[in-house]
Amino acid sequence: MSYALRNTLILLATLLLLGAGGWIFLRFSFAQEILEQESLISQKENEVSRLSATADNFTQVQEMTNTIRFELENHNKELLPSANVAAVYGFLDRVNRGSAYTTMNFAFRDSVRNNDHGLLQVRLDGDGTYRALFNFLTILEQSKPIIRVTDIRLAPEGSTRESLNRVRYEMNVDFYYARGGTQTDPEMLVRTSVPRRLYNPFYALVHEVPPNEDNLVNVEQSRLVGLVRSGAYIIDQANELRFIPLDGPVYLGSMIRVNMNEQTAEFRLNRGGIRDLVVLRINESINESE
């Protein structure tokens, strides 16, 4: 074996030994630390994903925070400055206006004194529409003075069509006022925002049918004599020829559809809470289905 080949083999063996020794050294000396670092990297990646999702909602959260901070800074609840009953009545009179108006009666009941605050107890009763009463209570609750409604009684005003949306009410209300050096803001802010839509649980589902004051076509006493795509010709309850356009009003409802092939006109009626679909056919009596 030549001297050069022998040296080459020795060098190769030396390199193999160095590589194997280095791998063994790293494997057994740093294996646990590598595993810990891999676990830490995985945790960091999860944290980055969570923070990225939070950052995506930053603008929305910031707007909500600014809104709540503004309301907190500009709409604090406050004790009344004194036990002035006239001031309490004046505040209630400011609330009981516009969309929150009811025929309200006011009566002073009692006064309770504590070291740092007192209570003026008043009784309110009256009547009005359910929406107006709800608006009154909403404004009362969200306005600045600290107020507590201790009990309330509601009842429908009557069963006639005119009174379906009206209720009678009685309530006891406590107004808190400052005593014993307690600081308060004398301005009594009234916040008048109210909901747009409101369901009246006292409204009777079945009620009196309103009279035909506008002399609309009474479908149940009329007959269909002609059809066009935009409406129908009808002989009404007074034996007069009337044209009803599509979606046009009739007594207790409106015309919703014409069918040229079947020669029919369909009407959606509401008989005091009872809804019907009435079908008129040319020269035939009416058909009804719910």
Disulfide bonds with the S-S distance in Angstrom:
none
